[in-house]
Amino acid sequence: MKMEELKALRRLAADLDGKGGVSAEQLAILSRCVERLNATDGRLIRMRYVERLSWRQVAKRMGYSESRVYQLRRRVLRRLRAEKKAARE
């Protein structure tokens, strides 16, 4: 895994769990979950966590309103939390 991808996963993990410290195993699980996202969700995650765009910039690039992007974000984070939890069990 490239350093930039690792940093992006750490930022995403912090948003998911609200904590900074994440184990290598947890990052691997999260990476697999992100790989399974559909194209729209994956693009949103990439723009925010890899390219480090603001949510406003993400909305503009995707052609959505900011409120729609926030809805998508909530849905994606919920899905990732559920998949991460299922993978740990």
PyMOL Python script that loads the backbone (N, CA, C, O; Angstrom):
from pymol import cmd

cmd.read_pdbstr("""\
ATOM      1  N   MET A   1       0.840  -1.172   0.000  1.00  0.00           N
ATOM      2  CA  MET A   1       0.000   0.000   0.000  1.00  0.00           C
ATOM      3  C   MET A   1       0.891   1.243   0.000  1.00  0.00           C
ATOM      4  O   MET A   1       1.847   1.332   0.770  1.00  0.00           O
ATOM      5  N   LYS A   2       0.569   2.189  -0.864  1.00  0.00           N
ATOM      6  CA  LYS A   2       1.341   3.419  -0.951  1.00  0.00           C
ATOM      7  C   LYS A   2       1.120   4.267   0.295  1.00  0.00           C
ATOM      8  O   LYS A   2       0.082   4.175   0.951  1.00  0.00           O
ATOM      9  N   MET A   3       2.101   5.085   0.605  1.00  0.00           N
ATOM     10  CA  MET A   3       2.030   5.937   1.794  1.00  0.00           C
ATOM     11  C   MET A   3       0.813   6.861   1.743  1.00  0.00           C
ATOM     12  O   MET A   3       0.132   7.044   2.752  1.00  0.00           O
ATOM     13  N   GLU A   4       0.538   7.439   0.579  1.00  0.00           N
ATOM     14  CA  GLU A   4      -0.602   8.349   0.456  1.00  0.00           C
ATOM     15  C   GLU A   4      -1.925   7.618   0.703  1.00  0.00           C
ATOM     16  O   GLU A   4      -2.831   8.168   1.330  1.00  0.00           O
ATOM     17  N   GLU A   5      -2.034   6.382   0.212  1.00  0.00           N
ATOM     18  CA  GLU A   5      -3.241   5.591   0.451  1.00  0.00           C
ATOM     19  C   GLU A   5      -3.388   5.265   1.933  1.00  0.00           C
ATOM     20  O   GLU A   5      -4.492   5.289   2.477  1.00  0.00           O
ATOM     21  N   LEU A   6      -2.290   4.968   2.564  1.00  0.00           N
ATOM     22  CA  LEU A   6      -2.296   4.673   3.990  1.00  0.00           C
ATOM     23  C   LEU A   6      -2.766   5.883   4.795  1.00  0.00           C
ATOM     24  O   LEU A   6      -3.581   5.752   5.708  1.00  0.00           O
ATOM     25  N   LYS A   7      -2.252   7.048   4.453  1.00  0.00           N
ATOM     26  CA  LYS A   7      -2.669   8.273   5.134  1.00  0.00           C
ATOM     27  C   LYS A   7      -4.162   8.542   4.912  1.00  0.00           C
ATOM     28  O   LYS A   7      -4.875   8.942   5.832  1.00  0.00           O
ATOM     29  N   ALA A   8      -4.619   8.318   3.684  1.00  0.00           N
ATOM     30  CA  ALA A   8      -6.035   8.526   3.375  1.00  0.00           C
ATOM     31  C   ALA A   8      -6.903   7.567   4.188  1.00  0.00           C
ATOM     32  O   ALA A   8      -7.946   7.964   4.709  1.00  0.00           O
ATOM     33  N   LEU A   9      -6.482   6.320   4.297  1.00  0.00           N
ATOM     34  CA  LEU A   9      -7.244   5.344   5.090  1.00  0.00           C
ATOM     35  C   LEU A   9      -7.268   5.732   6.560  1.00  0.00           C
ATOM     36  O   LEU A   9      -8.284   5.556   7.233  1.00  0.00           O
ATOM     37  N   ARG A  10      -6.166   6.253   7.059  1.00  0.00           N
ATOM     38  CA  ARG A  10      -6.128   6.708   8.462  1.00  0.00           C
ATOM     39  C   ARG A  10      -7.113   7.864   8.683  1.00  0.00           C
ATOM     40  O   ARG A  10      -7.797   7.909   9.705  1.00  0.00           O
ATOM     41  N   ARG A  11      -7.185   8.795   7.727  1.00  0.00           N
ATOM     42  CA  ARG A  11      -8.135   9.908   7.840  1.00  0.00           C
ATOM     43  C   ARG A  11      -9.573   9.388   7.806  1.00  0.00           C
ATOM     44  O   ARG A  11     -10.422   9.834   8.577  1.00  0.00           O
ATOM     45  N   LEU A  12      -9.834   8.449   6.911  1.00  0.00           N
ATOM     46  CA  LEU A  12     -11.170   7.857   6.821  1.00  0.00           C
ATOM     47  C   LEU A  12     -11.514   7.107   8.099  1.00  0.00           C
ATOM     48  O   LEU A  12     -12.628   7.228   8.607  1.00  0.00           O
ATOM     49  N   ALA A  13     -10.577   6.340   8.620  1.00  0.00           N
ATOM     50  CA  ALA A  13     -10.799   5.589   9.860  1.00  0.00           C
ATOM     51  C   ALA A  13     -11.117   6.534  11.013  1.00  0.00           C
ATOM     52  O   ALA A  13     -11.965   6.227  11.851  1.00  0.00           O
ATOM     53  N   ALA A  14     -10.447   7.671  11.061  1.00  0.00           N
ATOM     54  CA  ALA A  14     -10.710   8.651  12.116  1.00  0.00           C
ATOM     55  C   ALA A  14     -12.131   9.193  12.003  1.00  0.00           C
ATOM     56  O   ALA A  14     -12.792   9.406  13.019  1.00  0.00           O
ATOM     57  N   ASP A  15     -12.611   9.421  10.779  1.00  0.00           N
ATOM     58  CA  ASP A  15     -13.989   9.883  10.590  1.00  0.00           C
ATOM     59  C   ASP A  15     -14.988   8.791  10.965  1.00  0.00           C
ATOM     60  O   ASP A  15     -16.056   9.080  11.504  1.00  0.00           O
ATOM     61  N   LEU A  16     -14.641   7.548  10.680  1.00  0.00           N
ATOM     62  CA  LEU A  16     -15.552   6.440  10.991  1.00  0.00           C
ATOM     63  C   LEU A  16     -15.663   6.205  12.493  1.00  0.00           C
ATOM     64  O   LEU A  16     -16.761   6.031  13.022  1.00  0.00           O
ATOM     65  N   ASP A  17     -14.533   6.201  13.168  1.00  0.00           N
ATOM     66  CA  ASP A  17     -14.495   5.799  14.574  1.00  0.00           C
ATOM     67  C   ASP A  17     -14.339   6.954  15.545  1.00  0.00           C
ATOM     68  O   ASP A  17     -14.570   6.796  16.744  1.00  0.00           O
ATOM     69  N   GLY A  18     -13.954   8.102  15.042  1.00  0.00           N
ATOM     70  CA  GLY A  18     -13.741   9.241  15.913  1.00  0.00           C
ATOM     71  C   GLY A  18     -12.480   9.143  16.742  1.00  0.00           C
ATOM     72  O   GLY A  18     -12.317   9.886  17.710  1.00  0.00           O
ATOM     73  N   LYS A  19     -11.574   8.229  16.376  1.00  0.00           N
ATOM     74  CA  LYS A  19     -10.298   8.120  17.078  1.00  0.00           C
ATOM     75  C   LYS A  19      -9.155   8.074  16.070  1.00  0.00           C
ATOM     76  O   LYS A  19      -9.336   7.735  14.901  1.00  0.00           O
ATOM     77  N   GLY A  20      -7.987   8.422  16.562  1.00  0.00           N
ATOM     78  CA  GLY A  20      -6.836   8.501  15.673  1.00  0.00           C
ATOM     79  C   GLY A  20      -6.080   7.202  15.481  1.00  0.00           C
ATOM     80  O   GLY A  20      -5.686   6.879  14.361  1.00  0.00           O
ATOM     81  N   GLY A  21      -5.869   6.452  16.549  1.00  0.00           N
ATOM     82  CA  GLY A  21      -5.055   5.248  16.470  1.00  0.00           C
ATOM     83  C   GLY A  21      -5.800   4.079  15.854  1.00  0.00           C
ATOM     84  O   GLY A  21      -6.854   3.678  16.347  1.00  0.00           O
ATOM     85  N   VAL A  22      -5.254   3.533  14.778  1.00  0.00           N
ATOM     86  CA  VAL A  22      -5.886   2.418  14.081  1.00  0.00           C
ATOM     87  C   VAL A  22      -4.818   1.373  13.805  1.00  0.00           C
ATOM     88  O   VAL A  22      -3.721   1.704  13.358  1.00  0.00           O
ATOM     89  N   SER A  23      -5.135   0.116  14.070  1.00  0.00           N
ATOM     90  CA  SER A  23      -4.164  -0.953  13.846  1.00  0.00           C
ATOM     91  C   SER A  23      -4.030  -1.266  12.357  1.00  0.00           C
ATOM     92  O   SER A  23      -4.886  -0.903  11.550  1.00  0.00           O
ATOM     93  N   ALA A  24      -2.956  -1.936  12.018  1.00  0.00           N
ATOM     94  CA  ALA A  24      -2.727  -2.349  10.629  1.00  0.00           C
ATOM     95  C   ALA A  24      -3.842  -3.283  10.164  1.00  0.00           C
ATOM     96  O   ALA A  24      -4.272  -3.217   9.012  1.00  0.00           O
ATOM     97  N   GLU A  25      -4.302  -4.143  11.052  1.00  0.00           N
ATOM     98  CA  GLU A  25      -5.395  -5.060  10.704  1.00  0.00           C
ATOM     99  C   GLU A  25      -6.678  -4.293  10.391  1.00  0.00           C
ATOM    100  O   GLU A  25      -7.381  -4.615   9.434  1.00  0.00           O
ATOM    101  N   GLN A  26      -6.979  -3.282  11.198  1.00  0.00           N
ATOM    102  CA  GLN A  26      -8.174  -2.475  10.952  1.00  0.00           C
ATOM    103  C   GLN A  26      -8.066  -1.721   9.635  1.00  0.00           C
ATOM    104  O   GLN A  26      -9.057  -1.581   8.919  1.00  0.00           O
ATOM    105  N   LEU A  27      -6.873  -1.235   9.310  1.00  0.00           N
ATOM    106  CA  LEU A  27      -6.679  -0.536   8.036  1.00  0.00           C
ATOM    107  C   LEU A  27      -6.847  -1.488   6.855  1.00  0.00           C
ATOM    108  O   LEU A  27      -7.402  -1.110   5.823  1.00  0.00           O
ATOM    109  N   ALA A  28      -6.374  -2.709   7.003  1.00  0.00           N
ATOM    110  CA  ALA A  28      -6.530  -3.699   5.929  1.00  0.00           C
ATOM    111  C   ALA A  28      -8.004  -4.010   5.702  1.00  0.00           C
ATOM    112  O   ALA A  28      -8.449  -4.111   4.558  1.00  0.00           O
ATOM    113  N   ILE A  29      -8.763  -4.163   6.783  1.00  0.00           N
ATOM    114  CA  ILE A  29     -10.206  -4.420   6.673  1.00  0.00           C
ATOM    115  C   ILE A  29     -10.883  -3.238   5.985  1.00  0.00           C
ATOM    116  O   ILE A  29     -11.690  -3.424   5.074  1.00  0.00           O
ATOM    117  N   LEU A  30     -10.555  -2.033   6.420  1.00  0.00           N
ATOM    118  CA  LEU A  30     -11.147  -0.834   5.834  1.00  0.00           C
ATOM    119  C   LEU A  30     -10.798  -0.718   4.357  1.00  0.00           C
ATOM    120  O   LEU A  30     -11.644  -0.336   3.548  1.00  0.00           O
ATOM    121  N   SER A  31      -9.572  -1.041   4.001  1.00  0.00           N
ATOM    122  CA  SER A  31      -9.147  -0.992   2.602  1.00  0.00           C
ATOM    123  C   SER A  31      -9.994  -1.933   1.744  1.00  0.00           C
ATOM    124  O   SER A  31     -10.423  -1.561   0.651  1.00  0.00           O
ATOM    125  N   ARG A  32     -10.232  -3.139   2.231  1.00  0.00           N
ATOM    126  CA  ARG A  32     -11.070  -4.090   1.485  1.00  0.00           C
ATOM    127  C   ARG A  32     -12.500  -3.576   1.359  1.00  0.00           C
ATOM    128  O   ARG A  32     -13.126  -3.743   0.313  1.00  0.00           O
ATOM    129  N   CYS A  33     -13.016  -2.960   2.403  1.00  0.00           N
ATOM    130  CA  CYS A  33     -14.374  -2.406   2.363  1.00  0.00           C
ATOM    131  C   CYS A  33     -14.471  -1.282   1.331  1.00  0.00           C
ATOM    132  O   CYS A  33     -15.442  -1.208   0.578  1.00  0.00           O
ATOM    133  N   VAL A  34     -13.472  -0.417   1.300  1.00  0.00           N
ATOM    134  CA  VAL A  34     -13.464   0.697   0.347  1.00  0.00           C
ATOM    135  C   VAL A  34     -13.390   0.173  -1.088  1.00  0.00           C
ATOM    136  O   VAL A  34     -14.034   0.721  -1.982  1.00  0.00           O
ATOM    137  N   GLU A  35     -12.616  -0.871  -1.306  1.00  0.00           N
ATOM    138  CA  GLU A  35     -12.494  -1.444  -2.652  1.00  0.00           C
ATOM    139  C   GLU A  35     -13.832  -1.956  -3.177  1.00  0.00           C
ATOM    140  O   GLU A  35     -14.044  -1.996  -4.389  1.00  0.00           O
ATOM    141  N   ARG A  36     -14.732  -2.346  -2.284  1.00  0.00           N
ATOM    142  CA  ARG A  36     -16.026  -2.885  -2.692  1.00  0.00           C
ATOM    143  C   ARG A  36     -17.100  -1.819  -2.926  1.00  0.00           C
ATOM    144  O   ARG A  36     -18.221  -2.146  -3.317  1.00  0.00           O
ATOM    145  N   LEU A  37     -16.766  -0.552  -2.692  1.00  0.00           N
ATOM    146  CA  LEU A  37     -17.746   0.509  -2.904  1.00  0.00           C
ATOM    147  C   LEU A  37     -18.086   0.644  -4.383  1.00  0.00           C
ATOM    148  O   LEU A  37     -17.265   0.348  -5.251  1.00  0.00           O
ATOM    149  N   ASN A  38     -19.309   1.095  -4.654  1.00  0.00           N
ATOM    150  CA  ASN A  38     -19.679   1.345  -6.047  1.00  0.00           C
ATOM    151  C   ASN A  38     -18.905   2.570  -6.556  1.00  0.00           C
ATOM    152  O   ASN A  38     -18.239   3.255  -5.780  1.00  0.00           O
ATOM    153  N   ALA A  39     -18.997   2.833  -7.839  1.00  0.00           N
ATOM    154  CA  ALA A  39     -18.180   3.884  -8.463  1.00  0.00           C
ATOM    155  C   ALA A  39     -18.417   5.259  -7.846  1.00  0.00           C
ATOM    156  O   ALA A  39     -17.461   5.988  -7.580  1.00  0.00           O
ATOM    157  N   THR A  40     -19.668   5.620  -7.618  1.00  0.00           N
ATOM    158  CA  THR A  40     -19.983   6.937  -7.063  1.00  0.00           C
ATOM    159  C   THR A  40     -19.432   7.087  -5.658  1.00  0.00           C
ATOM    160  O   THR A  40     -18.796   8.091  -5.337  1.00  0.00           O
ATOM    161  N   ASP A  41     -19.674   6.097  -4.826  1.00  0.00           N
ATOM    162  CA  ASP A  41     -19.195   6.151  -3.449  1.00  0.00           C
ATOM    163  C   ASP A  41     -17.671   6.148  -3.389  1.00  0.00           C
ATOM    164  O   ASP A  41     -17.075   6.878  -2.597  1.00  0.00           O
ATOM    165  N   GLY A  42     -17.045   5.327  -4.224  1.00  0.00           N
ATOM    166  CA  GLY A  42     -15.591   5.280  -4.269  1.00  0.00           C
ATOM    167  C   GLY A  42     -14.995   6.605  -4.713  1.00  0.00           C
ATOM    168  O   GLY A  42     -13.976   7.050  -4.186  1.00  0.00           O
ATOM    169  N   ARG A  43     -15.639   7.225  -5.681  1.00  0.00           N
ATOM    170  CA  ARG A  43     -15.168   8.528  -6.170  1.00  0.00           C
ATOM    171  C   ARG A  43     -15.256   9.581  -5.064  1.00  0.00           C
ATOM    172  O   ARG A  43     -14.334  10.376  -4.879  1.00  0.00           O
ATOM    173  N   LEU A  44     -16.365   9.579  -4.338  1.00  0.00           N
ATOM    174  CA  LEU A  44     -16.548  10.517  -3.237  1.00  0.00           C
ATOM    175  C   LEU A  44     -15.451  10.341  -2.185  1.00  0.00           C
ATOM    176  O   LEU A  44     -14.851  11.316  -1.734  1.00  0.00           O
ATOM    177  N   ILE A  45     -15.197   9.096  -1.801  1.00  0.00           N
ATOM    178  CA  ILE A  45     -14.175   8.805  -0.798  1.00  0.00           C
ATOM    179  C   ILE A  45     -12.788   9.209  -1.305  1.00  0.00           C
ATOM    180  O   ILE A  45     -12.000   9.799  -0.567  1.00  0.00           O
ATOM    181  N   ARG A  46     -12.498   8.889  -2.561  1.00  0.00           N
ATOM    182  CA  ARG A  46     -11.199   9.247  -3.147  1.00  0.00           C
ATOM    183  C   ARG A  46     -10.973  10.759  -3.136  1.00  0.00           C
ATOM    184  O   ARG A  46      -9.914  11.239  -2.731  1.00  0.00           O
ATOM    185  N   MET A  47     -11.995  11.506  -3.593  1.00  0.00           N
ATOM    186  CA  MET A  47     -11.842  12.958  -3.659  1.00  0.00           C
ATOM    187  C   MET A  47     -11.640  13.565  -2.278  1.00  0.00           C
ATOM    188  O   MET A  47     -10.821  14.468  -2.106  1.00  0.00           O
ATOM    189  N   ARG A  48     -12.381  13.071  -1.298  1.00  0.00           N
ATOM    190  CA  ARG A  48     -12.297  13.650   0.048  1.00  0.00           C
ATOM    191  C   ARG A  48     -11.030  13.219   0.796  1.00  0.00           C
ATOM    192  O   ARG A  48     -10.337  14.048   1.385  1.00  0.00           O
ATOM    193  N   TYR A  49     -10.738  11.931   0.768  1.00  0.00           N
ATOM    194  CA  TYR A  49      -9.673  11.421   1.631  1.00  0.00           C
ATOM    195  C   TYR A  49      -8.319  11.256   0.948  1.00  0.00           C
ATOM    196  O   TYR A  49      -7.290  11.303   1.621  1.00  0.00           O
ATOM    197  N   VAL A  50      -8.294  11.065  -0.360  1.00  0.00           N
ATOM    198  CA  VAL A  50      -7.010  10.948  -1.072  1.00  0.00           C
ATOM    199  C   VAL A  50      -6.611  12.312  -1.634  1.00  0.00           C
ATOM    200  O   VAL A  50      -5.498  12.787  -1.406  1.00  0.00           O
ATOM    201  N   GLU A  51      -7.535  12.936  -2.374  1.00  0.00           N
ATOM    202  CA  GLU A  51      -7.234  14.244  -2.962  1.00  0.00           C
ATOM    203  C   GLU A  51      -7.376  15.378  -1.949  1.00  0.00           C
ATOM    204  O   GLU A  51      -6.902  16.489  -2.182  1.00  0.00           O
ATOM    205  N   ARG A  52      -8.034  15.089  -0.821  1.00  0.00           N
ATOM    206  CA  ARG A  52      -8.218  16.037   0.288  1.00  0.00           C
ATOM    207  C   ARG A  52      -8.982  17.286  -0.117  1.00  0.00           C
ATOM    208  O   ARG A  52      -8.657  18.393   0.313  1.00  0.00           O
ATOM    209  N   LEU A  53     -10.006  17.096  -0.953  1.00  0.00           N
ATOM    210  CA  LEU A  53     -10.864  18.206  -1.345  1.00  0.00           C
ATOM    211  C   LEU A  53     -11.857  18.505  -0.227  1.00  0.00           C
ATOM    212  O   LEU A  53     -12.181  17.633   0.579  1.00  0.00           O
ATOM    213  N   SER A  54     -12.329  19.732  -0.188  1.00  0.00           N
ATOM    214  CA  SER A  54     -13.389  20.080   0.760  1.00  0.00           C
ATOM    215  C   SER A  54     -14.691  19.451   0.257  1.00  0.00           C
ATOM    216  O   SER A  54     -14.797  19.062  -0.906  1.00  0.00           O
ATOM    217  N   TRP A  55     -15.665  19.358   1.139  1.00  0.00           N
ATOM    218  CA  TRP A  55     -16.950  18.792   0.714  1.00  0.00           C
ATOM    219  C   TRP A  55     -17.575  19.661  -0.371  1.00  0.00           C
ATOM    220  O   TRP A  55     -18.250  19.146  -1.262  1.00  0.00           O
ATOM    221  N   ARG A  56     -17.362  20.959  -0.305  1.00  0.00           N
ATOM    222  CA  ARG A  56     -17.882  21.865  -1.339  1.00  0.00           C
ATOM    223  C   ARG A  56     -17.243  21.549  -2.696  1.00  0.00           C
ATOM    224  O   ARG A  56     -17.929  21.507  -3.717  1.00  0.00           O
ATOM    225  N   GLN A  57     -15.928  21.328  -2.697  1.00  0.00           N
ATOM    226  CA  GLN A  57     -15.232  20.982  -3.937  1.00  0.00           C
ATOM    227  C   GLN A  57     -15.696  19.625  -4.471  1.00  0.00           C
ATOM    228  O   GLN A  57     -15.862  19.453  -5.678  1.00  0.00           O
ATOM    229  N   VAL A  58     -15.903  18.669  -3.574  1.00  0.00           N
ATOM    230  CA  VAL A  58     -16.394  17.347  -3.974  1.00  0.00           C
ATOM    231  C   VAL A  58     -17.745  17.504  -4.661  1.00  0.00           C
ATOM    232  O   VAL A  58     -17.976  16.927  -5.724  1.00  0.00           O
ATOM    233  N   ALA A  59     -18.637  18.284  -4.056  1.00  0.00           N
ATOM    234  CA  ALA A  59     -19.980  18.497  -4.622  1.00  0.00           C
ATOM    235  C   ALA A  59     -19.885  19.106  -6.016  1.00  0.00           C
ATOM    236  O   ALA A  59     -20.574  18.672  -6.939  1.00  0.00           O
ATOM    237  N   LYS A  60     -19.040  20.098  -6.162  1.00  0.00           N
ATOM    238  CA  LYS A  60     -18.890  20.763  -7.458  1.00  0.00           C
ATOM    239  C   LYS A  60     -18.383  19.790  -8.520  1.00  0.00           C
ATOM    240  O   LYS A  60     -18.917  19.743  -9.629  1.00  0.00           O
ATOM    241  N   ARG A  61     -17.354  19.016  -8.182  1.00  0.00           N
ATOM    242  CA  ARG A  61     -16.792  18.051  -9.150  1.00  0.00           C
ATOM    243  C   ARG A  61     -17.784  16.969  -9.525  1.00  0.00           C
ATOM    244  O   ARG A  61     -17.821  16.522 -10.672  1.00  0.00           O
ATOM    245  N   MET A  62     -18.591  16.546  -8.556  1.00  0.00           N
ATOM    246  CA  MET A  62     -19.541  15.464  -8.822  1.00  0.00           C
ATOM    247  C   MET A  62     -20.825  15.977  -9.474  1.00  0.00           C
ATOM    248  O   MET A  62     -21.622  15.192  -9.987  1.00  0.00           O
ATOM    249  N   GLY A  63     -21.020  17.293  -9.451  1.00  0.00           N
ATOM    250  CA  GLY A  63     -22.221  17.870 -10.037  1.00  0.00           C
ATOM    251  C   GLY A  63     -23.442  17.725  -9.139  1.00  0.00           C
ATOM    252  O   GLY A  63     -24.574  17.709  -9.621  1.00  0.00           O
ATOM    253  N   TYR A  64     -23.214  17.621  -7.845  1.00  0.00           N
ATOM    254  CA  TYR A  64     -24.293  17.491  -6.868  1.00  0.00           C
ATOM    255  C   TYR A  64     -24.316  18.722  -5.974  1.00  0.00           C
ATOM    256  O   TYR A  64     -23.346  19.476  -5.904  1.00  0.00           O
ATOM    257  N   SER A  65     -25.438  18.910  -5.294  1.00  0.00           N
ATOM    258  CA  SER A  65     -25.496  19.958  -4.282  1.00  0.00           C
ATOM    259  C   SER A  65     -24.694  19.490  -3.071  1.00  0.00           C
ATOM    260  O   SER A  65     -24.440  18.297  -2.906  1.00  0.00           O
ATOM    261  N   GLU A  66     -24.301  20.437  -2.233  1.00  0.00           N
ATOM    262  CA  GLU A  66     -23.572  20.064  -1.021  1.00  0.00           C
ATOM    263  C   GLU A  66     -24.422  19.165  -0.134  1.00  0.00           C
ATOM    264  O   GLU A  66     -23.913  18.216   0.463  1.00  0.00           O
ATOM    265  N   SER A  67     -25.717  19.461  -0.046  1.00  0.00           N
ATOM    266  CA  SER A  67     -26.567  18.638   0.817  1.00  0.00           C
ATOM    267  C   SER A  67     -26.636  17.199   0.304  1.00  0.00           C
ATOM    268  O   SER A  67     -26.686  16.260   1.099  1.00  0.00           O
ATOM    269  N   ARG A  68     -26.638  17.021  -1.016  1.00  0.00           N
ATOM    270  CA  ARG A  68     -26.647  15.664  -1.573  1.00  0.00           C
ATOM    271  C   ARG A  68     -25.339  14.939  -1.250  1.00  0.00           C
ATOM    272  O   ARG A  68     -25.345  13.748  -0.938  1.00  0.00           O
ATOM    273  N   VAL A  69     -24.237  15.649  -1.324  1.00  0.00           N
ATOM    274  CA  VAL A  69     -22.943  15.045  -1.007  1.00  0.00           C
ATOM    275  C   VAL A  69     -22.904  14.634   0.462  1.00  0.00           C
ATOM    276  O   VAL A  69     -22.364  13.578   0.792  1.00  0.00           O
ATOM    277  N   TYR A  70     -23.468  15.452   1.346  1.00  0.00           N
ATOM    278  CA  TYR A  70     -23.513  15.087   2.771  1.00  0.00           C
ATOM    279  C   TYR A  70     -24.377  13.846   2.988  1.00  0.00           C
ATOM    280  O   TYR A  70     -24.055  12.997   3.819  1.00  0.00           O
ATOM    281  N   GLN A  71     -25.478  13.744   2.233  1.00  0.00           N
ATOM    282  CA  GLN A  71     -26.317  12.532   2.315  1.00  0.00           C
ATOM    283  C   GLN A  71     -25.523  11.309   1.878  1.00  0.00           C
ATOM    284  O   GLN A  71     -25.546  10.273   2.542  1.00  0.00           O
ATOM    285  N   LEU A  72     -24.825  11.436   0.762  1.00  0.00           N
ATOM    286  CA  LEU A  72     -24.008  10.326   0.266  1.00  0.00           C
ATOM    287  C   LEU A  72     -22.931   9.967   1.282  1.00  0.00           C
ATOM    288  O   LEU A  72     -22.668   8.788   1.521  1.00  0.00           O
ATOM    289  N   ARG A  73     -22.316  10.966   1.871  1.00  0.00           N
ATOM    290  CA  ARG A  73     -21.268  10.741   2.870  1.00  0.00           C
ATOM    291  C   ARG A  73     -21.809   9.936   4.050  1.00  0.00           C
ATOM    292  O   ARG A  73     -21.196   8.959   4.479  1.00  0.00           O
ATOM    293  N   ARG A  74     -22.954  10.352   4.564  1.00  0.00           N
ATOM    294  CA  ARG A  74     -23.550   9.624   5.692  1.00  0.00           C
ATOM    295  C   ARG A  74     -23.828   8.171   5.318  1.00  0.00           C
ATOM    296  O   ARG A  74     -23.553   7.256   6.095  1.00  0.00           O
ATOM    297  N   ARG A  75     -24.376   7.971   4.122  1.00  0.00           N
ATOM    298  CA  ARG A  75     -24.693   6.614   3.675  1.00  0.00           C
ATOM    299  C   ARG A  75     -23.427   5.770   3.543  1.00  0.00           C
ATOM    300  O   ARG A  75     -23.396   4.619   3.979  1.00  0.00           O
ATOM    301  N   VAL A  76     -22.391   6.340   2.945  1.00  0.00           N
ATOM    302  CA  VAL A  76     -21.139   5.610   2.747  1.00  0.00           C
ATOM    303  C   VAL A  76     -20.496   5.274   4.093  1.00  0.00           C
ATOM    304  O   VAL A  76     -20.054   4.144   4.300  1.00  0.00           O
ATOM    305  N   LEU A  77     -20.439   6.239   5.004  1.00  0.00           N
ATOM    306  CA  LEU A  77     -19.826   5.990   6.312  1.00  0.00           C
ATOM    307  C   LEU A  77     -20.607   4.932   7.088  1.00  0.00           C
ATOM    308  O   LEU A  77     -20.010   4.080   7.745  1.00  0.00           O
ATOM    309  N   ARG A  78     -21.930   4.981   7.016  1.00  0.00           N
ATOM    310  CA  ARG A  78     -22.750   3.943   7.675  1.00  0.00           C
ATOM    311  C   ARG A  78     -22.437   2.569   7.103  1.00  0.00           C
ATOM    312  O   ARG A  78     -22.266   1.598   7.840  1.00  0.00           O
ATOM    313  N   ARG A  79     -22.367   2.504   5.784  1.00  0.00           N
ATOM    314  CA  ARG A  79     -22.077   1.231   5.121  1.00  0.00           C
ATOM    315  C   ARG A  79     -20.694   0.708   5.505  1.00  0.00           C
ATOM    316  O   ARG A  79     -20.533  -0.474   5.810  1.00  0.00           O
ATOM    317  N   LEU A  80     -19.704   1.591   5.489  1.00  0.00           N
ATOM    318  CA  LEU A  80     -18.350   1.176   5.838  1.00  0.00           C
ATOM    319  C   LEU A  80     -18.263   0.717   7.287  1.00  0.00           C
ATOM    320  O   LEU A  80     -17.582  -0.262   7.592  1.00  0.00           O
ATOM    321  N   ARG A  81     -18.954   1.424   8.185  1.00  0.00           N
ATOM    322  CA  ARG A  81     -18.957   1.000   9.591  1.00  0.00           C
ATOM    323  C   ARG A  81     -19.546  -0.402   9.728  1.00  0.00           C
ATOM    324  O   ARG A  81     -18.996  -1.249  10.431  1.00  0.00           O
ATOM    325  N   ALA A  82     -20.666  -0.635   9.052  1.00  0.00           N
ATOM    326  CA  ALA A  82     -21.331  -1.940   9.127  1.00  0.00           C
ATOM    327  C   ALA A  82     -20.451  -3.040   8.543  1.00  0.00           C
ATOM    328  O   ALA A  82     -20.332  -4.116   9.128  1.00  0.00           O
ATOM    329  N   GLU A  83     -19.839  -2.778   7.397  1.00  0.00           N
ATOM    330  CA  GLU A  83     -18.975  -3.793   6.767  1.00  0.00           C
ATOM    331  C   GLU A  83     -17.737  -4.060   7.611  1.00  0.00           C
ATOM    332  O   GLU A  83     -17.302  -5.204   7.742  1.00  0.00           O
ATOM    333  N   LYS A  84     -17.173  -3.004   8.182  1.00  0.00           N
ATOM    334  CA  LYS A  84     -16.000  -3.163   9.035  1.00  0.00           C
ATOM    335  C   LYS A  84     -16.341  -3.987  10.270  1.00  0.00           C
ATOM    336  O   LYS A  84     -15.573  -4.857  10.683  1.00  0.00           O
ATOM    337  N   LYS A  85     -17.495  -3.703  10.851  1.00  0.00           N
ATOM    338  CA  LYS A  85     -17.928  -4.464  12.032  1.00  0.00           C
ATOM    339  C   LYS A  85     -18.156  -5.929  11.685  1.00  0.00           C
ATOM    340  O   LYS A  85     -17.739  -6.820  12.424  1.00  0.00           O
ATOM    341  N   ALA A  86     -18.820  -6.176  10.554  1.00  0.00           N
ATOM    342  CA  ALA A  86     -19.079  -7.571  10.129  1.00  0.00           C
ATOM    343  C   ALA A  86     -17.780  -8.302   9.846  1.00  0.00           C
ATOM    344  O   ALA A  86     -17.667  -9.495  10.130  1.00  0.00           O
ATOM    345  N   ALA A  87     -16.803  -7.608   9.294  1.00  0.00           N
ATOM    346  CA  ALA A  87     -15.521  -8.254   8.980  1.00  0.00           C
ATOM    347  C   ALA A  87     -14.749  -8.634  10.230  1.00  0.00           C
ATOM    348  O   ALA A  87     -13.971  -9.589  10.212  1.00  0.00           O
ATOM    349  N   ARG A  88     -14.952  -7.901  11.312  1.00  0.00           N
ATOM    350  CA  ARG A  88     -14.256  -8.187  12.561  1.00  0.00           C
ATOM    351  C   ARG A  88     -14.894  -9.355  13.312  1.00  0.00           C
ATOM    352  O   ARG A  88     -14.239  -9.994  14.136  1.00  0.00           O
ATOM    353  N   GLU A  89     -16.158  -9.635  13.036  1.00  0.00           N
ATOM    354  CA  GLU A  89     -16.872 -10.693  13.771  1.00  0.00           C
ATOM    355  C   GLU A  89     -16.629 -12.053  13.196  1.00  0.00           C
ATOM    356  O   GLU A  89     -17.159 -13.041  13.704  1.00  0.00           O
TER     357      GLU A  89
END
""", "prot")
cmd.dss("prot")
cmd.show_as("cartoon", "prot")
cmd.util.cbc("prot")
cmd.orient("prot")
